[in-house]
């Protein structure tokens, strides 16, 4: 099973990412210790030249991991037909103990990579590269996370056995199950809808406010970052608690993965792509606003933060529109 094309692509991407990060790590340690842009020494000139190479290398790694997140979820859904008892990606991920940890680690890497790309872009725009040390400190933190992703994915894929009887999404998202997902599934529809629209509405309004203010207020940027995280989880809870019910037109089918399947016209991708893009942009907007007090970034950081806040607002708004359309166009009557 490990010789499936998508699995090979995922393991190659994870292995290549780790290899490039391992290659860059010794340079990162050297740069953190000796970086001094005011120095004209031969060592400083060499560090400056190599910085372009390694920054491009890490940016490539980040791009690979962003794409790998989408491929991992898509592949898990496609593999569900290979396991007895599986209906969607939940069954494939439940085929052994490494499935869901591999997914969670890949999602964490997605947000880490997205934030690093935003920091790198901002640093490259400044005349004195003020975030260079920070970028390479983050690189040293990135490498262990990439190693964890490779470890979990390899163990997940190598331990897959087609004759395993796995559990379907109904057991995980059933209101009778003893899981966090079951607690979300058991939420009252009115409560779930109120939390969903309140969390996402607040994220849109705060992002628009920060964007309209040209990113000049540090506290509003931090609010965008925090509200984006809250909105992300509120959106996932809303999908499980009620949006999925309207898509399936079934009052007890809460699975957030079945909506990715062709029999539901891949509607899940219309929800998840803008949601993840908005959450990543909002989180990065909050991080970049922290650098506005650095002299060379006094103008650049607010501009970049405001731009990302605008992307976050558009992404969350698009997600809301798509989700609302799916609810309103459904034949299911959940609320009287």
C-alpha positions in Angstrom: 0.0 0.0 0.0 2.9 2.3 0.6 3.7 2.3 -3.1 0.5 4.3 -3.9 1.6 7.4 -6.0 0.1 9.8 -3.5 1.8 8.1 -0.5 5.1 8.1 -2.3 4.7 11.8 -3.1 3.8 12.7 0.5 6.8 10.7 1.9 9.1 12.2 -0.7 7.9 15.7 0.2 8.3 15.1 3.9 11.7 13.5 3.5 13.0 16.2 1.1 11.7 18.9 3.5 13.5 17.3 6.4 16.7 16.8 4.4 16.8 20.5 3.4 16.0 21.7 6.9 18.8 19.5 8.3 21.2 20.9 5.7 20.2 24.4 6.6 20.3 23.9 10.4 24.1 24.2 10.9 24.1 27.4 8.9 21.2 28.7 11.0 23.3 28.1 14.2 26.2 29.9 12.6 24.1 32.8 11.5 22.3 33.3 14.8 25.7 33.5 16.6 27.6 35.7 14.1 25.0 37.8 12.1 26.0 41.5 12.1 24.8 43.5 9.2 27.0 46.5 10.2 30.2 44.4 9.8 32.1 44.2 6.6 34.0 41.1 7.5 34.5 38.2 5.2 32.4 36.0 7.4 29.5 38.4 7.3 29.7 38.7 3.5 29.6 34.9 3.3 26.6 34.7 5.6 24.8 37.3 3.6 25.4 35.4 0.3 24.3 32.1 1.8 21.2 33.6 3.4 19.6 34.0 -0.1 20.2 30.3 -0.8 18.9 29.0 2.5 16.0 31.3 2.7 14.9 30.2 -0.8 15.4 26.6 0.3 13.2 27.0 3.4 10.6 28.8 1.4 10.4 25.9 -0.9 10.0 23.5 2.1 7.1 25.7 3.4 5.4 25.6 0.0 5.8 21.8 -0.2 4.2 21.4 3.2 1.3 23.7 2.4 0.5 21.6 -0.7 1.2 18.3 1.3 -1.6 19.2 3.7 -4.2 19.2 0.9 -2.7 16.0 -0.6 -2.7 14.2 2.7 -6.4 14.8 3.3 -7.3 14.0 -0.3 -5.3 10.8 -0.2 -6.9 9.7 3.1 -10.3 10.1 1.5 -9.3 8.2 -1.6 -7.8 5.3 0.5 -11.1 4.8 2.4 -12.4 2.3 -0.3 -9.5 0.0 0.6 -10.6 -0.7 4.2 -13.6 -2.7 5.4 -15.9 -0.5 7.5 -14.5 2.8 6.2 -16.8 5.3 4.6 -14.5 8.3 4.3 -11.1 9.6 5.5 -12.1 8.9 9.1 -12.0 5.2 8.4 -8.6 5.4 6.7 -7.1 7.5 9.5 -8.5 5.1 12.1 -6.8 2.1 10.4 -3.9 2.4 12.8 -2.8 4.6 15.8 -0.7 7.0 13.6 -3.4 8.3 11.3 -4.9 11.1 13.2 -1.7 12.2 14.9 -0.2 12.4 11.4 -3.1 14.6 10.3 -2.8 16.9 13.3 1.0 17.3 12.9 0.5 18.1 9.2 -2.0 20.8 10.1 0.4 22.3 12.7 3.1 22.3 10.0 0.8 24.0 7.6 0.2 27.0 9.9 3.9 27.1 10.9 5.0 27.1 7.3 2.4 29.8 6.3 3.6 32.1 9.1 7.2 31.6 8.3 6.6 32.5 4.6 4.9 35.8 5.7 7.8 36.6 8.0 10.3 35.8 5.3 8.5 38.0 2.8 8.4 40.9 5.2 12.1 40.5 6.1 13.1 40.5 2.4 11.4 43.9 1.9 13.4 45.7 4.6 16.7 47.3 3.8 18.5 45.9 6.8 16.8 42.4 7.0 15.9 42.9 10.7 14.1 39.5 11.1 16.9 37.3 9.8 17.9 36.0 13.2 14.3 35.3 14.0 13.7 33.4 10.8 16.6 31.1 11.5 15.6 30.5 15.1 12.2 29.5 13.7 14.0 27.2 11.2 15.6 25.4 14.1 12.1 24.9 15.6 10.8 23.9 12.1 13.2 21.0 11.7 12.0 18.9 14.7 8.3 19.4 13.6 9.2 18.3 10.1 10.9 15.2 11.5 7.8 14.5 13.6 5.6 14.7 10.5 7.9 12.3 8.5 8.0 9.9 11.5 4.2 9.9 11.9 3.4 9.7 8.2 5.9 6.9 7.6 4.6 4.8 10.5 1.0 5.5 9.4 1.6 4.4 5.8 3.9 1.5 6.5 1.4 0.0 9.0 -1.6 0.1 6.8 -3.1 -3.3 6.1 -6.0 -3.8 3.7 -7.5 -6.6 5.8 -8.0 -4.4 8.9 -11.6 -3.7 9.8 -11.7 -0.1 10.7 -14.4 2.2 12.3 -16.5 4.5 10.2 -17.2 8.2 10.8 -20.6 7.3 12.4 -18.9 5.8 15.5 -16.6 8.8 15.9 -19.1 11.6 15.4 -22.0 9.8 17.0 -23.7 11.7 19.8 -23.4 8.6 22.0 -19.6 8.3 21.6 -17.3 9.4 24.3 -15.1 11.8 22.3 -14.7 15.5 21.8 -16.2 15.2 18.4 -19.3 13.6 19.9 -19.6 16.5 22.3 -19.6 18.9 19.4 -22.1 16.7 17.5 -24.4 16.8 20.5 -24.6 20.6 20.6 -28.0 22.1 20.3 -28.5 23.5 16.7 -29.4 27.0 17.8 -26.3 27.2 20.1 -24.0 25.9 17.4 -25.4 28.3 14.8 -25.0 31.3 17.3 -21.4 30.4 18.1 -20.6 29.8 14.4 -21.9 33.1 13.1 -20.7 35.1 16.2 -17.1 33.7 16.0 -16.8 34.1 12.2 -18.6 37.4 12.1 -16.3 38.8 14.8 -13.2 37.6 12.8 -14.4 39.3 9.6 -15.2 42.6 11.4 -11.9 42.7 13.2 -10.0 41.9 10.1 -11.8 44.6 8.1 -11.2 47.1 10.9 -7.5 46.3 10.9 -7.4 46.5 7.1 -9.2 49.8 7.0 -6.8 51.2 9.6 -3.8 50.3 7.4 -2.5 48.0 10.1 -1.4 50.9 12.3 -2.9 49.6 15.5 -0.8 46.8 17.1 -3.7 45.7 19.4 -6.1 45.4 16.4 -3.5 43.2 14.6 -3.2 41.0 17.7 -7.0 40.8 17.8 -7.1 39.7 14.2 -4.6 36.9 15.0 -6.5 35.7 18.1 -10.0 36.0 16.5 -8.7 34.0 13.4 -7.8 31.1 15.7 -11.1 31.3 17.5 -13.0 31.6 14.1 -11.1 28.6 12.7 -12.2 26.3 15.6 -15.7 27.8 15.6 -16.0 27.0 11.9 -14.9 23.4 12.4 -17.4 23.0 15.2 -20.1 24.5 13.1 -19.3 22.1 10.2 -19.6 19.2 12.6 -22.6 20.5 14.5 -24.9 21.7 11.8 -23.5 22.5 8.4 -22.7 18.9 7.5 -26.3 18.0 8.4 -27.7 20.3 5.8 -25.2 19.1 3.2 -26.2 15.5 3.8 -29.8 16.4 4.4 -29.7 13.9 7.3 -30.2 15.0 11.0 -27.6 12.6 12.4 -24.7 12.5 9.9 -22.1 14.9 11.4 -18.9 13.8 9.6 -16.7 16.7 8.4 -14.9 14.4 6.0 -17.7 12.9 3.9 -18.4 16.3 2.4 -15.1 15.9 0.5 -16.5 12.9 -1.4 -17.7 13.0 -5.0 -21.2 11.9 -4.1 -21.5 15.3 -2.3 -19.9 17.1 -5.2 -16.7 17.8 -3.3 -18.5 20.6 -1.4 -16.1 20.3 1.5 -13.2 21.8 -0.5 -15.4 24.9 -1.1 -15.5 25.2 2.7 -12.0 24.2 3.8 -9.8 26.0 1.2 -11.1 29.5 2.1 -11.2 28.6 5.8 -7.6 27.4 6.0 -6.4 30.3 3.8 -8.2 32.8 6.0 -7.0 31.3 9.3 -3.4 31.2 8.0 -3.6 34.8 6.8 -5.2 36.1 10.0 -2.7 34.4 12.2 0.2 35.8 10.1 -1.4 39.3 10.3 -1.3 39.1 14.0 2.4 37.9 14.1 3.6 40.6 11.6 2.0 43.4 13.6 4.5 42.6 16.4 7.3 43.9 14.3 5.9 47.4 13.6 8.2 49.0 16.3 11.3 48.1 14.4 12.5 51.2 12.6 12.9 49.6 9.1 9.6 47.9 9.5 7.6 50.8 10.8 5.8 51.2 7.5 6.3 47.7 6.0 4.9 45.7 8.9 1.6 47.5 9.2 1.1 47.4 5.4 1.8 43.6 5.3 -0.4 43.0 8.3 -3.2 45.0 6.8 -2.9 43.1 3.5 -3.1 39.8 5.3 -6.0 41.0 7.4 -7.9 41.8 4.1 -7.2 38.3 2.8 -8.4 36.9 6.1 -11.6 38.9 6.0 -12.3 37.9 2.4 -11.6 34.2 3.2 -13.8 34.1 6.3 -16.6 36.0 4.5 -16.4 33.6 1.5 -16.6 30.7 3.9 -19.6 32.2 5.5 -21.3 32.8 2.2 -20.6 29.2 1.0 -21.7 27.6 4.2 -24.9 29.8 4.4 -25.8 28.9 0.8 -25.4 25.2 1.6 -27.7 25.5 4.6 -30.3 27.6 2.8 -30.4 25.4 -0.3 -30.8 22.2 1.7 -34.1 20.3 2.0 -33.4 19.5 5.6 -35.5 21.4 8.2 -33.4 21.4 11.4 -35.0 24.4 13.1 -38.7 25.0 13.4 
